[in-house]
Each structure stands twice: as C-alpha cells, then as structure tokens.
Amino acid sequence: MGDTCCGKESMMKVQQVIKDLLPGIYTYSIMLGDDENQDKKLSYFGNINDQVEQVCQTLKNDENLKDGFNAIGFSQGGQFLRAYVQRCNDPPVHNLITFGSQHSGVSDIPGCSNNDRLCQLMRTIARRGAYSNYARSHIVQAQYYKDPQHLDTYLQQNIFLPDINNELDNKNETYKTNLKSLNKLVLIRFTEDITVIPKETAWFSFYNSEGVLLTLHEQPLYNEDWIGLKDLDENGKLEFRDCEGAHMQISIEYLQEEIIIPYLSFDISGEINSNLYDNIFEQARKKLSLNIQE
C-alpha cells in the first residue's frame, strides 16, 4: 500500500538484497502502472480482480518464469499473490511468502502517513462507505475490508475477499487445488503492527460477530478446508512466523537469514544455488579478517 515496484527504498531494495546473496537469479517486481507514480496510485485506486487478471497475463508471458517461481508478497500484495495462485498459477508458484498481509481482511481501513495524500483520500472515501457502489469497486483497501458486525453485508457487497477465501456458498475447488500445490505457504506477522487491524489477519485470524479474535484453527475456513489451508498444515507446508517490529519494518538481516536462505536458495529441482555457498563463505571470510585486524 503506497509502495511501488521500483522505489529505491522499497521493492527495488528487496530485489537488490536477493541478487546480492544469489547472483544470477532472475527477479521480477510486479508493476501495475505505466510508471512509478501510476503504480503507487493503483495501490489505492483500482479493481483488485482486474489487477490480478493483469498480473496473471504478465507472469504467463514472462519466459524467465515458465518453470515456476518463488513469490514474496508484502502487505496487501500477499493476498493479491495468493489470489494469483488460486485463480491462475500459470506459471506455478513454489513457495509463497507473505509479510503482514490482510488474508482475513481488516476491521478498519489502514492508516496513512501525514504526507501521503493519495492514502488520505482513499481512507476518507472508504470510511464514508466501504461497501458503497464506488468504493467497493474502485478503492483497493475497501475490497478486503471486513466488518465483523455486518458479515452478511460483507459477503454480499465485497467483490474480492469473500471470493478468494471461498466464503460464499458455491466453493471454487480450483482455488483449493491450486493453493494445495504450494511447496510452502509462509505467513509472517509483524509483532508491533498497528497499521493492520487486527495484525493477526496475517495468520488468517479474525474477529467473530462478538468481537472475539478467532485463530485460523477455530474457523470453518480451516476446519472445512475451504481453500486448502488445513491440507497444507497437515502436510507441514504451512508456516506461521513473526517479524519483530512495526508494519513493513524488515531488516536486511531478516530477509537474508529468515527468507532468502531457507526459502529462495533452492532451484526447482531442489538443489541449492551454488552461488549461495560462495557468498556465505566470502562474507564469513571478510568478517573473520575484520575481527583479526581489530
């Protein structure tokens, strides 16, 4: 939300960290707009279903991804990439890692920094009526807003989240089949997140109509296995992890040690990227040399 595909302090920085540790690896940061400014605008204003379809076509046409790929989704990008897996998955995702994502929705529209006018405009419109005809199809954050006090309205009016979570009466079995095909689904929660309410939505937790926070394992979504989460869990493919800090506060060390090495360093055959060994050895050599000199 508010980040762009190519910002030097956002997604481009993440790409560089990955490339530094895994030289020669192909990385792609999803871009929805024609330029960085439009890309940012589309993180607030647009139709998620149309955006997911656009991404499906873009990734399918990328020859570098034809054998499948690992995917990282940051904040709302996590549930959007999950929608890609469930609806398209061509080429297939191997490991899906999501940071602070709103998988079960949000009970309040996310807050904004004081200098982000696009975000403030989005929030003003959404809070006036997230289920209004305009907001529900034009405000991105309204399309994963879930009012626990009015679940019937949510199911009837929200055009995105009830569908990908298979909360509607007609369950889409393709969604379940595709998500079950993942090698790993890694759900990362920010421990001090106050942007996303509740922060536990990153682990698929959410409030019931009485305001009680239910874990994933206490919901029909899991127990009736609407989208395949129970199957993933029982087969050791579902992981719940914490990242210390506020929303989207991720250190380079965390990315390297907790994400890149365990989840991104293996190719599709299961072999570890040989460049990783070389990099780890070189970093260790430099550290040892520095300690000796000190």
Secondary structure, DSSP 8 states (H G I E B T S, - for coil): ----SS-TTTHHHHHHHHHHHSTT--------SSSHHHHHHTTTBS-HHHHHHHHHHHHHT-GGGTT-EEEEEETHHHHHHHHHHHHT-SS-EEEEEEES--TT-BSS-----TT-HHHHHHHHHHHH-TTSTTHHHHBTGGGGB--TT-HHHHHHH-SSHHHHTT-SSS--HHHHHHHHT-SEEEEEEETT--SSSSGGGGGT-EE-TTS-EE-GGGSHHHHTTSSSHHHHHHTT-EEEEEESSSTT---HHHIIIIIIIIIISB-TTS-B-HHHHHHHHHHHHHHHHHHHH-
